[in-house]
Amino acid sequence: MKAIVHVRLKPDVLDPQGQAITGALHALGFTEVIGARQGKIIELDLDGTDHNLAKERVETMCGQLLANTVIEQFTVTIED
């Protein structure tokens, strides 16, 4: 089983990397880009077969280590 965790800054948190991406894309001529937000993806290989338990465990991992829940939000997807 695999868990896919998407971590990104909360919408109201300033994203300087996203601003730098937007500026760089504009400099390359991609002026249709009006904003960018930068985040990270974490893939975890898991042992077990219970998808609900796996999701609960990974959400706990996010709250304790993988995401700074003060400024970041996360989503967890479990795949076979």
Residue pairs with C-beta under 8 A, 6 or more apart in sequence:
1 45
1 46
1 47
1 48
1 49
1 51
1 54
1 78
1 79
1 80
2 43
2 44
2 45
2 46
2 78
2 79
2 80
3 43
3 44
3 46
3 54
3 55
3 58
3 76
3 77
3 78
3 79
4 41
4 42
4 43
4 76
4 77
4 78
4 79
5 41
5 42
5 43
5 44
5 58
5 62
5 66
5 67
5 74
5 75
5 76
6 39
6 40
6 41
6 74
6 75
6 77
7 39
7 40
7 41
7 42
7 62
7 66
7 67
7 72
7 73
7 74
8 37
8 38
8 39
8 40
8 72
8 73
8 74
9 15
9 18
9 37
9 38
9 39
9 71
9 72
9 73
10 71
10 72
10 73
13 71
13 72
15 36
15 37
15 38
17 38
18 35
18 36
18 37
18 38
19 36
21 36
21 38
22 33
22 34
22 35
22 36
25 33
25 36
26 33
42 66
44 58
44 61
46 54
46 57
46 58
46 78
48 54
51 78
54 78
55 76
55 78
58 76
58 78
59 74
59 76
62 69
62 74
62 76
63 69
66 74
67 73
67 74
